[in-house]
Amino acid sequence: MHANSIAWSPEDGDLIVSLRAQDWAIKIDYADGTGDGHVLWRLGPGGNFRINATGPSPWFTHQHDVRVINNNTLALYDDGNVRHSKDPQATSRGQELVLNEQTRVATLVVNANLGTYNAALGSAQMLPNGNLDFDSGIVEQTVEVLPNGKNFYVLKMNMYGAQYRSYMYASLYGNPADSSLPSTPISPPLERRLEKLERQAAIRQARQVVPRHHGVPSASRASRDSGRRNHHHG
């Protein structure tokens, strides 16, 4: 099992985990810390969803960075290792899927050809203007894609190495959420649970702190010692 991303779903407090080796994104019953942790569904080849798409090989394989866009939409980087093993000309893709969890249908709304094959790494991001940003880490380039799946902008890294993740922000200063993706609010149940955990941690830490006396006796000890001396001389 190779997990490479975890995303929190604000709609129900559950977790979406990307499992590269299984070619799945799975949803875990987390429920802001109150769930039992069982797998609710598996998205991908051989999983619980039927895919609604045109064209061959719509499913992602060996994917990275499955991100929650809203309560029914995911964006991810499809490395495409399985497709490439069958067709050496196959390239990696940027995908956006809309899920119907009741009918178990996944509709592929963006399936962008990123122009190169990227055997590993990768990231996905929804930009404020509705465009998508995908990182091909091994080939060292970031591709901005229009909502219709057409490539809009390609940024090539001009240095040796690989970029594990690549995200676009309007400014390097201040809170990135102010100029890019809005910060996800913490739900009230999760906020209360975090406060409880912080209080418990503070109590445990306080119990571990044991005062030590170096050469200066405490008042109670000094009183006991004085009483013993007076009794001895009495």
N, C-alpha and C positions, 0 to 999 in steps of 0.2 A: 504494500500500500504506500502510495506517494501522495501525501496531501500537500498542496502548494498555495492554498488560499482559504481563508474563512471570512465569510461576510455575514453580517447581522441583518435580519429582516425586521424593520420597524413595525410592519403590519401585525406580526404575531409574536415577535421576540425570538423566533427560531434562527438557526444557523444554516448557512449554505456552505458546504465544504467541497472543494475541488479535489478529486482523486485522479491524478494523472494516469497511473498505471491501470486503473479500471475503466478509463474513459467515461467517468461519471461525475456529475455534480449531485451530491446528496443533500437532502434536507433533514436536519436533526431536530427532534423535539426538545428545544432548550427553554422556550417560553419565559425568557428573561430570568432564567435560573430556577424556575419551578417545574420544568419538564423532566421526564424520566430518561431522556437521552436516546430513545430509540429512533431508528431511521424511518422517516415518514414516506419518503419516495426517493427514487433514483432516476436521474435525468441523463440520457445518453443511450448508446447502442445496447440493446438488451435490457433496458431499464423499464420503468413503469409508464413512460409517455410514448404516445405516437407522435411523430413529427409531421407537421403540415408544411410542405416545402416543394418547390419545383427544382429540377436539376438533380444530377446524380450525387450520391454520398453527402447528404445534408448534415449528418451528425458530425459533431466535433470528435477529435481523438487526441489524447495526450495534451489536453488543454491546460491553460494557466489563467489565474486571476479571474475567477467567476465572481462578478460584482452585481449587487442588487441595485437596480435603477429605480424601481418603485415596487408597489405591492404585487405586481405580476410580470415584471420584466427583468431579464438578466442580460448582461453583456459579458463577453469572454473572449479570450484569445485561443483560437483553434490552431495548435501547432501542426496537426494533420499528419502525424507520423505514420498512421496506418494507411491513409490514402497514398502517401508518398512511397510506401513500401510496395504498393501495387502499381503505381504510376510515377516514375521518377520526375515527370514534368509537373506534378501536383505542387501547389504552393500553399503556404499558410494563409489563414483567413481570420478576419474579424467578424464576430457574430453578435447579433442581438436577437433574443428570443422572448416571445410573449407566451406566458404559461396560463393554461386553464387547469387549475389543480383539481377541480371537480370532475371534469371529463378526461383529465390526463392527456391533453393535447398541447403540444409545444409548436407554436407558429414561428417560423424563421423569417423575421422581417428585414434583417440585414445580414448579408453573406458576402462580405467584401473580400475580393482577391487582393492580397497585400503585395503581390508581385515577386515575392521571394519565398524560399522554403526555410523555415526557422525550426530546427529540430528540437530546441529546448528554450526555456525561458519565455517571457511574454507577459504583457499586461493589457488591461482594457479600462477605458474611462469614458464616461458620458460627459461632454462639455456643456456649459450653460446654454450655448446656442443650439443645442440638439445634435451637433456633430459628435463623432466618436473618435477616440484616440487609441491607437494600438501600437504596442512596442514589440518590435522584432529584435530581441536582445542579442542573439548570436550574430546576426548580420548587421547589428548596430544601427538600426534606423527606426524612427517613429513615423507613423503614417496617420494623418488626420483624414477621416472618411465622412462624407456627406450622408444624411439620412437615407438617401437612395442607394447607398453602397458604393458610390464613385469615390475614388481617391482624390483628395483635395490638396493635400500638402504632405511632402516627405522631408523629414529632417534626418540627415546622416551624421552620425557621431564621427568627428575627425580626430580620433585618437585610438590607440590600441586597447582592446579589452572588450568586454561584453556588458550590456546594460540590463540588469535583471528586471527592473521596472522603470517606466518612463511616464511621467504625468505632466500635463500642461497647466500652468497657472499664469494668471495675468500679471502677477508681481511676486518677487521674491521676498517682499517685506510685508509685515503685518500678518493677519490671520488668513491662511490660504482659502478658508471657507468664505471669506468676504468677497473673493474675486474669482472663485471657481465653484466647485460643488458645495452646496449648502451643508452645514454640519447636521448630522442626524441627531435629533433631540433624544435625550435619554428618557425612556418611558417612566412613569411614576412607580410601577412595581420594581423596575430595575434600580431606580434611584433609591427607593427605600431599602432594597436589599444591599446596595453598596454602602449606605450609611450604617446599616447593621453590621456588616462585615468590618467596616472601619472601626466601629466602637469595640467589637470583639478583639480586633488586633491591638487596639490601644490598651485594653484590659490585660491581654496576654503579655504585652511588652512591659506594663507596669509591674506585673507579678514577677517578671524575670529580673528586675532591678532590685538587688539586695544591698542595702547600705552597709558599707564597711567602715570600721573604726580603726584608725591608725594612731595609737598612742594616747588618744583622748577618750577616757571612759564616758559612757552616757550617764545622765543624771541618775537613772534608776540603779545602774551598776555601782556608781560611786556611793549611793545611799546604802546599798547592801554591804559593800566593803566596809563602810564606816560603822555600820551596825555590828559587823562581826568583830571589828577591833575593839569597840566599846564593851562588848560582851566578854571578850577575852580578858580585858584589863579590869573588869568589874569584879 
